[in-house]
Amino acid sequence: MHIEKNVFENIFNIVMDVKGKIKDNIKARLDVVLFCNRKKIELVSDGSRVTKPRASFMLEKKAQLLVYKWLKSLRFPDGYTSNISRLVNTEGCRLFGMKSHDCHVFMQTLIPLAFRDLLPKEIWDALTKISNFFKDICSCKLNVDHFKRLETNIVETICKLEMIFPLLFSDSIYPYIYRFR
């Protein structure tokens, strides 16, 4: 569950562009130049200054505010999760104090809902697949065939995530996947 929390925090922080907590920094963008062919997110130099262009996986400020207001309005049945609306600061556009179980619920049920209309389809699809992977791993009934399918699907999902997000993003996912295999 703690690995799921780390994956959730990485996804949420990078999509919501939380300052100081994202792995989309200058070093990651320099790695993109060295190892990837993604011209849209490479650093731009105008001679005296280097700027980092906004990536398609980061929400604009208005979209971020919509997500935080939506989270503030959520209500869950007693015992399902803590009151997530108390953990949201809409003025500061911040989410704080999430416990592992809250991240578990958010990762498995709310990520596909929160970002559905706000992110491009291919990014939303990859996030939904990683969400479904964690949901399937935590299900009560699994058979051998299902595990084989999960093993194939998670490799494809990680590849999609690596094609979308900076290279440093996946380091929180790998330990969990290697335990799964």
N, C-alpha and C positions, 0 to 999 in steps of 0.2 A: 504494500500500500504506500510505502514511503517513496518507492521508485515512481509509482503512479503520480504521487504528489509532485515530485521533481519534474516529471514530464508535463503535468498540467501547468505548473508555474512557468516553465520555459515557453510553452505554447501561449498561455495567456499574456505573459509579459511581453513577448515579441509581437504578438498581434495587436495588443493594446498600446504598444510603444511606451512601456513603463520605463522612465529614465532611471539609469543606474542599475537596472536589474535585467537588462537584455544582453544577449550574446551577439547582437548585431552591432559590433563596434568597428573601429578602424582596422584592427588586426584581422577580423573576420572578412572585411571587405577586401583587404589586401590578399588574403587567401583565395578569395573568389577570382581575383585577377590571375593568380598563379595556377589554380587547379580547375577552374570551371570556365565555361564560356557563357557567362550571363552578363551581357553588356549593360542591361538595364540597371543593375545594382552595383556596378563598378564605381569606384571613386572618380570624381570629376575634378580635374585640376585646371584652374584658370591662370596659372603662372605663380601667383603669390599665395593663393588659398586652395585648400582641398576641401571639397564638399561631398557629403554622402547623400545621394539621391534617395528620395522616399521609395521604399519597396512596395510592391503590390500586396504583400501580406500584412502590411501595417495599416490599421484603420486611421482615418482622418479624425480630427478632434470631435466633430459633430457625431460621427458614428460611435466613437468611444462613449460619448455622453449618453447616446441612446442605449447602449449596452448597460452602462451603470444605472440608468434610470429603470431599465427593465429588471435588472437584478434587485434593485431597491423595492420593486413592487411584487416580487415573487413571494408566494406563500406555499408552504409544504405541510403535509399532515404531521401531527405530533410524532416524534421519534424517527422520522425519516432522515432528517438532517437538522443541524442547528439553524437558527434563524439567519439565513444568508443576508437578508436585508439589513441586519445590524452591522454587518461587516463591510458595507459599502459606504464610501464617502463620495457623494455625487459632486460636491463643490470642488474637491481636490482631485476628482477622477482617480480614485484609489480604492483598492480592495485590500483589506488587512485582516490579520488574525485568523486565516483559514486553517483549520485543523485537517489532518489527513483524511478523515471521513468526508468532510466538506469538499475537499479536492476530488475525492473518489466519486461523489455524486455529481459534481460539476463536470468531471472528465467524461463520465459515462452517459450522462443524460443531457446536460445543458450546453456543452460545446456545439453539438450540431444545431441546436435551436438558437443559440446566441449569435452565431456568425453566419447563419444561412443566407440572409439577404444582403449582408454587408461585405462579404468577401467574394472574389471571383470563384466561379464554380469549381475549377480544378483545385484550388486551395481548400475550399470548403469540403470537397470530396475527400481529400487526403486527411483532413482533420476528423471527418466523420469515420473514416476507416480506422484510424488509430483509436478513436473513441469506442468503436464496435469491438476492436481487438481486446481492449481492457474489459469491456462488458462480457465478452465471451470467456475470457480467462477466469472471471469471477463467477461464472454461472455454476449452478449446482450439478448439472448433468453434462458430461462430455464423454464422447466415445473416441476410439482411436482414429477413425476417419476424420472426425471433426478436428482433432489435433493436427493431423497431416495438412488439412486445408488451412488451418490457422498458421501453421509454419510457413506455408507457401505465401499466404496473403500478407503476413507481416513483413516478409522480405520485400515484396512489391510496395507495400505502404511506406516502409522506411526509405526505399529508393525515391518514391514520390516526394517525401518530406525533404530529402537531401537535395532534390532538384528545385525545391521552392525556397527553403530556408537556408541561412548561412551554414557553413560547414560545422561550426562549433555547436550547432543546435542539437545534433544527434548524440552527443556524448552521454546524455542522461538516459537515453533509450537503450543503448547497447547492453549494459549490464543485465537488464531485465530480459532482453531477448536471448542472450546467451544462457541464462538460467532456464529459460523456456525450452531451448533446444536440448 
